[in-house]
Amino acid sequence: MLEEKGAGGVIAIHEHRREPHDGIATPVWGGAPPYDEKERVPDVPIANVTKHDGEILREWAESDEGLELELSTDLTTEWMECPIVEARIEGEADPDNDDFLLLHGHYDSWYVGITDNATGDAGMLELARVLEAHSDDLQRDIRICWWPAHSTGRYAGSTWYTDEHALEIAERCVAQVNMDSPGAKDSAEYTDMSCWTPEAHGLVTDAIDDVAGIPSAEQFPPRAGDYSFDNIGVTGFFMLGSNIPKEIRDERGYHPVGGCGGNSDAWHVSTDTLDKAGKDELLRDIRIYAVSILRVLNAELLPFDHTRYADRLIDQVEEYDDAAGDQFDFGPTLEELRALRDEIASFRERAEAGEIDPETANRAITALSRTLTRLYLVEDGQFEQDPATSRNPVPRYDPARDFAHIDGDDARFLQVQLKRAQNETVHELRTARDRLPN
């Protein structure tokens, strides 16, 4: 956007006073864009500076003399071979069931990278060891993947895997679980960093309660964290792990960051060292992951509450309906969501009573995830990737907020856009209802 406005370069001022947090600036999810989106790769130099240096630059820029500077960067943009490490463990308790859960996290790190993400890598290794030893007892398969190019490639590793295995993920993956930044020292809750899709809420919070009895709260999944499976519509839980309580972070003067349990003296800087991790905290987090994963792998009926998902969508679309006012009516979407919610509740009741065989019921549960997750999180096609930019729930309807500050032709254009989006949504919801077993 800044480039489109004529910016010749960008200097970002970070809150950290000793060194800036490293990161990546491209909005292209997966690093490499499709041909028709190649213009989205930034072409201006971008640099991060510390808060101290940034304050000096800002002061000079705002002075009467102004500021003229030269900015150059050394940037590598090449096609590179990056190894993906994958462990596949076949559940042998039901050899005819080839559905799988995907556990994943990134192995590349900035600097030492202990809590982002060596702790996650160690956790996945331990889970692989334990689950392999008990594969005779598993009803479903599990794949465990360690990704490269998480930050420097904007999730290129998980994106490549999604592209290469798209059809089997769409057809057989019952959930994806991200293990990033567990076990930060002094982490004591799952309240403001970890997130999951709404249907997984009961599964996740029950596991946290049963293992550790610590606070938890649901957060909306941002467009981040190797959630490269959103467009396909896969149930997801645990983007990031436990967090240091906010009052402790405030006492220590930490500013908001996207990992390391909220430790801003660790995330994407050179001091993410061994002292930033806690042994007891990591063991607790691994156990929470293990319990939640096993409750999916060995569930007769997949433990996902899609009535809750429908309720969350209804609440969000009602917000957009209020924002649109008289300019647009989201009534058809709300009518379909409420009808779908009632039919999901009836379907689940019949499945739990044994009136629908588990295989048929689980296919329907997975199909519901495909529809509702795509509606909740993405706009683009099922085998595409939404941009790596911020998003709100039900993003196809988010432009309804713009009615507050547009009129005339612009308002009419937005009505056309939302009408088409609603037609697509209503069709998808009706199809989801038709697919529920009778």
VEXDREN-2710 file (C-alpha; in Angstrom, 1 decimal):
% VEXDREN-2710
k/r/px/py/pz
1/MET/0.0/0.0/0.0
2/LEU/2.8/2.4/0.9
3/GLU/4.5/1.6/-2.4
4/GLU/1.3/2.3/-4.3
5/LYS/1.2/5.7/-2.6
6/GLY/4.7/6.5/-3.9
7/ALA/6.9/5.6/-0.9
8/GLY/10.5/5.2/-1.9
9/GLY/11.3/3.1/1.2
10/VAL/10.0/2.1/4.6
11/ILE/11.6/2.4/8.0
12/ALA/9.6/0.5/10.7
13/ILE/10.2/1.6/14.3
14/HIS/10.0/-1.4/16.7
15/GLU/9.2/-1.1/20.4
16/HIS/12.4/-3.0/21.5
17/ARG/15.1/-0.5/22.6
18/ARG/18.1/-2.8/22.2
19/GLU/17.5/-4.4/18.8
20/PRO/14.6/-4.5/16.4
21/HIS/12.6/-7.7/16.0
22/ASP/13.4/-9.5/12.8
23/GLY/10.6/-10.4/10.4
24/ILE/9.3/-10.4/6.9
25/ALA/7.3/-7.8/5.0
26/THR/5.7/-9.5/2.0
27/PRO/1.9/-9.9/2.0
28/VAL/2.3/-13.0/-0.2
29/TRP/1.4/-16.1/1.8
30/GLY/3.9/-18.8/1.1
31/GLY/6.5/-16.3/-0.3
32/ALA/6.1/-17.3/-3.9
33/PRO/3.0/-15.8/-5.5
34/PRO/1.0/-17.3/-8.4
35/TYR/1.8/-15.6/-11.7
36/ASP/-1.2/-13.3/-11.7
37/GLU/-0.3/-12.0/-8.2
38/LYS/3.4/-11.4/-8.7
39/GLU/3.0/-7.6/-8.5
40/ARG/2.2/-8.0/-4.8
41/VAL/5.9/-8.8/-4.0
42/PRO/7.2/-5.6/-2.4
43/ASP/9.8/-3.7/-4.5
44/VAL/10.8/-1.0/-2.0
45/PRO/13.6/-1.2/0.6
46/ILE/12.3/-1.9/4.1
47/ALA/14.3/-1.6/7.3
48/ASN/13.6/-2.1/11.0
49/VAL/15.1/0.1/13.7
50/THR/15.0/0.1/17.5
51/LYS/12.7/2.4/19.3
52/HIS/15.6/4.5/20.4
53/ASP/16.9/5.0/16.9
54/GLY/13.5/5.5/15.5
55/GLU/12.7/8.3/18.0
56/ILE/15.9/10.1/16.8
57/LEU/14.9/9.7/13.1
58/ARG/11.4/10.9/13.8
59/GLU/12.7/13.9/15.7
60/TRP/15.0/14.8/12.8
61/ALA/12.2/14.3/10.2
62/GLU/9.9/16.6/12.2
63/SER/12.5/19.3/12.6
64/ASP/12.5/22.5/10.6
65/GLU/15.5/21.2/8.6
66/GLY/13.7/18.0/7.8
67/LEU/15.5/14.7/7.1
68/GLU/17.1/13.3/3.9
69/LEU/18.6/9.8/4.1
70/GLU/19.7/7.0/1.9
71/LEU/18.2/3.6/2.4
72/SER/19.5/0.4/0.9
73/THR/19.0/-3.2/1.7
74/ASP/20.6/-6.5/0.9
75/LEU/17.7/-8.9/0.1
76/THR/17.8/-12.4/-1.2
77/THR/14.8/-13.6/-3.2
78/GLU/15.6/-16.9/-4.8
79/TRP/14.1/-20.3/-5.4
80/MET/15.6/-22.5/-2.7
81/GLU/15.3/-26.2/-1.8
82/CYS/14.3/-26.4/1.9
83/PRO/13.9/-29.8/3.5
84/ILE/10.6/-30.6/5.2
85/VAL/10.9/-33.2/7.9
86/GLU/7.8/-35.5/8.3
87/ALA/6.9/-38.4/10.5
88/ARG/3.9/-40.5/9.6
89/ILE/2.5/-42.8/12.3
90/GLU/-0.3/-45.1/11.2
91/GLY/-3.0/-45.9/13.7
92/GLU/-3.2/-49.6/13.8
93/ALA/-6.3/-50.0/15.9
94/ASP/-8.5/-49.4/12.8
95/PRO/-6.5/-50.2/9.7
96/ASP/-9.4/-49.3/7.4
97/ASN/-9.5/-45.7/8.7
98/ASP/-7.0/-43.6/6.8
99/ASP/-8.1/-40.2/8.1
100/PHE/-5.2/-38.3/9.8
101/LEU/-4.4/-35.4/12.1
102/LEU/-1.6/-33.1/11.1
103/LEU/0.7/-31.8/13.9
104/HIS/3.1/-29.2/12.8
105/GLY/5.6/-26.4/13.7
106/HIS/8.6/-24.6/12.2
107/TYR/12.2/-25.6/12.8
108/ASP/13.8/-22.4/11.4
109/SER/14.4/-19.7/13.9
110/TRP/15.9/-16.2/14.3
111/TYR/19.2/-16.5/16.1
112/VAL/19.2/-19.2/18.8
113/GLY/15.4/-19.4/18.8
114/ILE/14.9/-21.5/21.9
115/THR/11.2/-20.6/22.6
116/ASP/10.5/-19.8/18.9
117/ASN/10.6/-22.6/18.1
118/ALA/13.1/-25.1/19.6
119/THR/10.7/-25.9/22.4
120/GLY/8.0/-26.7/19.8
121/ASP/10.4/-28.9/17.8
122/ALA/11.3/-30.8/21.0
123/GLY/7.7/-31.2/21.9
124/MET/6.8/-32.6/18.5
125/LEU/9.8/-35.1/18.7
126/GLU/8.5/-36.2/22.1
127/LEU/5.0/-36.6/20.8
128/ALA/6.2/-38.6/17.8
129/ARG/8.2/-40.9/20.1
130/VAL/5.2/-41.5/22.5
131/LEU/2.6/-41.9/19.7
132/GLU/4.8/-44.3/17.7
133/ALA/5.2/-46.5/20.8
134/HIS/1.4/-46.6/21.1
135/SER/0.4/-46.8/17.5
136/ASP/-1.4/-50.1/18.1
137/ASP/-3.9/-48.1/20.2
138/LEU/-4.5/-45.3/17.7
139/GLN/-7.8/-45.2/15.6
140/ARG/-6.5/-42.6/13.2
141/ASP/-3.1/-41.7/11.6
142/ILE/-1.0/-38.7/12.6
143/ARG/1.4/-36.8/10.5
144/ILE/4.0/-34.6/12.2
145/CYS/5.8/-32.0/10.1
146/TRP/8.6/-29.6/10.8
147/TRP/8.5/-26.6/8.5
148/PRO/11.3/-24.5/7.0
149/ALA/10.8/-20.9/5.8
150/HIS/8.3/-20.0/8.5
151/SER/9.3/-16.4/8.8
152/THR/11.8/-15.7/6.0
153/GLY/9.5/-17.4/3.5
154/ARG/6.2/-16.3/5.0
155/TYR/5.2/-19.9/5.8
156/ALA/6.6/-21.3/2.5
157/GLY/7.2/-24.8/4.0
158/SER/3.6/-25.4/5.1
159/THR/2.3/-23.7/2.0
160/TRP/4.3/-26.0/-0.3
161/TYR/3.0/-29.0/1.7
162/THR/-0.5/-27.8/1.4
163/ASP/-0.2/-27.4/-2.4
164/GLU/1.4/-30.8/-2.9
165/HIS/-1.0/-32.7/-0.7
166/ALA/-4.1/-30.5/-1.1
167/LEU/-6.5/-33.2/-2.2
168/GLU/-5.7/-35.7/0.6
169/ILE/-5.8/-32.9/3.1
170/ALA/-9.2/-31.8/1.8
171/GLU/-10.5/-35.4/1.9
172/ARG/-8.8/-37.0/4.9
173/CYS/-7.4/-34.4/7.3
174/VAL/-9.6/-34.1/10.3
175/ALA/-7.7/-31.4/12.1
176/GLN/-4.4/-29.4/12.0
177/VAL/-2.5/-28.6/15.2
178/ASN/0.2/-26.0/15.4
179/MET/3.0/-26.3/18.0
180/ASP/4.7/-22.9/18.1
181/SER/6.4/-21.4/21.2
182/PRO/5.3/-23.7/23.9
183/GLY/7.1/-23.9/27.3
184/ALA/8.1/-20.3/27.7
185/LYS/9.4/-19.7/31.2
186/ASP/6.7/-18.4/33.6
187/SER/3.9/-19.1/31.1
188/ALA/0.9/-20.1/33.2
189/GLU/-2.3/-19.8/31.1
190/TYR/-3.8/-20.0/27.6
191/THR/-5.7/-16.7/27.5
192/ASP/-4.4/-14.2/25.0
193/MET/-2.0/-15.8/22.5
194/SER/-3.2/-19.4/21.6
195/CYS/-6.2/-19.7/19.4
196/TRP/-8.4/-22.2/17.7
197/THR/-11.5/-22.5/15.5
198/PRO/-14.8/-22.3/17.4
199/GLU/-15.8/-26.0/17.0
200/ALA/-12.6/-27.1/18.8
201/HIS/-13.2/-24.9/21.9
202/GLY/-14.6/-27.6/24.2
203/LEU/-11.9/-30.1/23.1
204/VAL/-9.1/-27.7/23.8
205/THR/-10.4/-26.1/27.0
206/ASP/-11.2/-29.5/28.5
207/ALA/-7.7/-30.7/27.8
208/ILE/-6.2/-27.6/29.4
209/ASP/-8.5/-28.1/32.5
210/ASP/-7.9/-31.8/32.8
211/VAL/-4.1/-31.6/32.5
212/ALA/-3.2/-28.3/34.2
213/GLY/-6.3/-26.6/35.6
214/ILE/-5.1/-23.2/34.3
215/PRO/-7.0/-20.4/32.7
216/SER/-7.9/-20.4/29.0
217/ALA/-9.8/-18.3/26.6
218/GLU/-10.6/-18.5/22.9
219/GLN/-9.0/-16.0/20.5
220/PHE/-9.8/-15.5/16.9
221/PRO/-7.1/-17.1/14.7
222/PRO/-5.1/-14.3/12.9
223/ARG/-3.7/-14.9/9.4
224/ALA/-0.4/-16.2/10.7
225/GLY/1.3/-19.2/12.4
226/ASP/1.6/-21.7/9.5
227/TYR/-2.2/-21.9/9.3
228/SER/-1.8/-22.7/5.6
229/PHE/-4.8/-25.0/5.7
230/ASP/-7.5/-22.3/6.3
231/ASN/-8.6/-22.1/2.7
232/ILE/-9.1/-25.8/2.5
233/GLY/-11.3/-25.5/5.6
234/VAL/-9.5/-27.6/8.2
235/THR/-10.3/-27.5/11.9
236/GLY/-7.3/-25.9/13.7
237/PHE/-6.2/-25.5/17.2
238/PHE/-3.2/-24.2/19.1
239/MET/-1.7/-21.5/17.0
240/LEU/1.0/-20.5/19.6
241/GLY/0.9/-22.0/23.1
242/SER/0.7/-20.9/26.6
243/ASN/1.4/-17.3/27.7
244/ILE/3.0/-15.4/30.5
245/PRO/0.2/-13.7/32.4
246/LYS/-0.4/-10.1/31.3
247/GLU/0.2/-8.6/34.7
248/ILE/3.7/-10.2/34.8
249/ARG/4.4/-9.0/31.3
250/ASP/3.4/-5.5/32.2
251/GLU/5.5/-5.5/35.3
252/ARG/8.5/-6.5/33.3
253/GLY/7.8/-3.9/30.6
254/TYR/7.2/-6.3/27.8
255/HIS/5.5/-4.9/24.7
256/PRO/3.1/-7.1/22.6
257/VAL/4.8/-9.7/20.4
258/GLY/3.6/-12.7/18.4
259/GLY/5.3/-15.6/20.3
260/CYS/7.6/-16.8/23.0
261/GLY/4.7/-16.7/25.5
262/GLY/4.7/-13.0/25.2
263/ASN/8.3/-12.4/26.2
264/SER/9.4/-9.5/24.1
265/ASP/13.0/-9.9/25.1
266/ALA/12.9/-13.3/23.3
267/TRP/10.7/-13.0/20.2
268/HIS/12.7/-12.7/17.0
269/VAL/15.8/-11.2/18.8
270/SER/19.2/-12.5/19.7
271/THR/18.3/-13.1/23.4
272/ASP/15.8/-16.0/22.7
273/THR/18.1/-18.3/24.7
274/LEU/17.8/-21.3/26.9
275/ASP/16.9/-19.3/30.0
276/LYS/13.7/-18.1/28.3
277/ALA/12.3/-21.7/28.4
278/GLY/10.9/-23.5/31.4
279/LYS/11.2/-27.3/31.8
280/ASP/8.1/-27.7/33.9
281/GLU/6.2/-25.3/31.6
282/LEU/7.2/-27.3/28.5
283/LEU/6.3/-30.6/30.0
284/ARG/2.9/-29.3/30.9
285/ASP/2.3/-27.9/27.4
286/ILE/3.4/-31.2/25.8
287/ARG/0.9/-33.1/27.9
288/ILE/-1.9/-30.7/27.0
289/TYR/-1.1/-31.2/23.3
290/ALA/-1.0/-35.0/23.8
291/VAL/-4.4/-35.2/25.5
292/SER/-6.2/-33.0/23.0
293/ILE/-4.6/-34.9/20.1
294/LEU/-5.4/-38.3/21.4
295/ARG/-9.0/-37.2/22.0
296/VAL/-9.2/-36.6/18.3
297/LEU/-7.2/-39.6/17.1
298/ASN/-9.3/-42.1/19.2
299/ALA/-12.7/-40.5/19.1
300/GLU/-15.6/-42.6/17.8
301/LEU/-17.3/-39.3/16.8
302/LEU/-15.0/-36.4/16.1
303/PRO/-15.2/-34.1/19.1
304/PHE/-16.0/-30.9/17.2
305/ASP/-19.1/-28.7/18.2
306/HIS/-20.4/-27.2/15.0
307/THR/-23.5/-25.8/16.7
308/ARG/-21.1/-23.6/18.5
309/TYR/-19.5/-22.7/15.2
310/ALA/-22.8/-21.7/13.7
311/ASP/-23.6/-19.6/16.8
312/ARG/-20.3/-17.8/16.4
313/LEU/-21.0/-17.1/12.7
314/ILE/-24.5/-15.9/13.5
315/ASP/-23.2/-13.4/16.1
316/GLN/-20.6/-12.1/13.6
317/VAL/-23.0/-11.7/10.7
318/GLU/-25.5/-9.9/13.0
319/GLU/-22.7/-7.4/13.7
320/TYR/-22.2/-6.8/10.0
321/ASP/-26.0/-6.5/9.5
322/ASP/-26.1/-3.8/12.2
323/ALA/-23.1/-2.1/10.5
324/ALA/-24.8/-2.1/7.1
325/GLY/-28.0/-0.6/8.4
326/ASP/-30.5/0.1/5.6
327/GLN/-27.7/-0.2/3.0
328/PHE/-27.7/-4.0/2.9
329/ASP/-29.7/-6.9/4.4
330/PHE/-27.8/-10.0/5.6
331/GLY/-31.1/-11.6/6.5
332/PRO/-30.8/-14.5/4.0
333/THR/-27.4/-15.5/5.5
334/LEU/-28.8/-15.3/9.0
335/GLU/-31.8/-17.4/8.0
336/GLU/-29.6/-20.1/6.5
337/LEU/-27.2/-20.1/9.4
338/ARG/-30.0/-20.6/12.0
339/ALA/-31.5/-23.4/9.9
340/LEU/-28.2/-25.1/9.6
341/ARG/-27.5/-24.7/13.3
342/ASP/-30.8/-26.5/14.1
343/GLU/-30.0/-29.3/11.7
344/ILE/-26.5/-29.7/13.0
345/ALA/-27.9/-30.1/16.6
346/SER/-30.4/-32.7/15.4
347/PHE/-27.7/-34.5/13.4
348/ARG/-25.3/-34.6/16.4
349/GLU/-28.0/-35.9/18.7
350/ARG/-28.8/-38.7/16.3
351/ALA/-25.2/-39.6/15.7
352/GLU/-24.5/-39.7/19.5
353/ALA/-27.5/-42.0/19.9
354/GLY/-26.1/-44.4/17.4
355/GLU/-28.7/-43.7/14.7
356/ILE/-26.0/-42.7/12.2
357/ASP/-23.0/-45.0/11.8
358/PRO/-19.7/-43.3/12.9
359/GLU/-18.0/-43.3/9.5
360/THR/-20.9/-41.5/7.9
361/ALA/-21.2/-39.1/10.8
362/ASN/-17.5/-38.3/10.8
363/ARG/-17.5/-37.5/7.1
364/ALA/-20.4/-35.1/7.7
365/ILE/-18.5/-33.5/10.6
366/THR/-15.4/-33.0/8.5
367/ALA/-17.6/-31.6/5.6
368/LEU/-19.1/-29.1/8.1
369/SER/-15.6/-27.9/9.0
370/ARG/-14.7/-27.4/5.4
371/THR/-17.7/-25.1/4.9
372/LEU/-17.8/-23.2/8.2
373/THR/-14.0/-22.7/8.5
374/ARG/-13.8/-21.2/5.0
375/LEU/-16.7/-18.9/5.8
376/TYR/-15.2/-17.8/9.1
377/LEU/-11.6/-17.3/8.0
378/VAL/-11.0/-16.8/4.3
379/GLU/-12.2/-15.2/1.1
380/ASP/-10.3/-16.9/-1.7
381/GLY/-10.8/-20.3/-3.3
382/GLN/-10.4/-23.6/-1.5
383/PHE/-7.1/-24.4/-3.1
384/GLU/-5.7/-20.8/-3.1
385/GLN/-4.1/-18.8/-0.3
386/ASP/-5.5/-15.6/1.2
387/PRO/-3.0/-12.8/1.6
388/ALA/-0.7/-12.7/4.7
389/THR/-2.6/-9.6/6.0
390/SER/-4.8/-8.9/9.0
391/ARG/-8.4/-10.2/8.8
392/ASN/-11.6/-10.2/10.7
393/PRO/-14.2/-13.0/11.1
394/VAL/-16.2/-13.7/8.0
395/PRO/-13.9/-11.6/5.9
396/ARG/-16.1/-11.7/2.8
397/TYR/-18.7/-9.6/4.7
398/ASP/-16.2/-7.3/6.5
399/PRO/-16.5/-4.5/3.9
400/ALA/-20.0/-3.9/5.2
401/ARG/-18.3/-1.7/7.8
402/ASP/-17.4/0.7/5.0
403/PHE/-21.0/1.8/4.6
404/ALA/-20.4/4.2/7.6
405/HIS/-18.2/6.4/5.5
406/ILE/-19.1/6.0/1.8
407/ASP/-22.2/7.0/-0.2
408/GLY/-23.3/7.4/-3.8
409/ASP/-21.7/5.1/-6.4
410/ASP/-19.3/3.6/-3.9
411/ALA/-22.1/2.5/-1.7
412/ARG/-23.9/1.0/-4.7
413/PHE/-20.7/-0.8/-5.8
414/LEU/-20.4/-2.3/-2.3
415/GLN/-24.0/-3.5/-2.5
416/VAL/-23.1/-5.4/-5.7
417/GLN/-20.1/-6.9/-4.1
418/LEU/-22.0/-8.0/-1.0
419/LYS/-24.9/-9.3/-3.0
420/ARG/-22.6/-11.7/-4.8
421/ALA/-20.8/-12.7/-1.7
422/GLN/-24.1/-13.5/0.0
423/ASN/-25.4/-15.5/-3.0
424/GLU/-22.2/-17.6/-2.7
425/THR/-22.6/-18.0/1.1
426/VAL/-26.2/-18.9/1.0
427/HIS/-25.5/-21.6/-1.6
428/GLU/-22.7/-23.0/0.5
429/LEU/-24.8/-23.2/3.6
430/ARG/-27.7/-24.8/1.8
431/THR/-25.3/-27.4/0.3
432/ALA/-23.9/-28.1/3.8
433/ARG/-27.5/-28.7/5.0
434/ASP/-28.2/-31.1/2.1
435/ARG/-25.1/-33.1/2.9
436/LEU/-26.1/-33.8/6.5
437/PRO/-27.2/-37.5/6.9
438/ASN/-31.0/-38.0/7.1
END
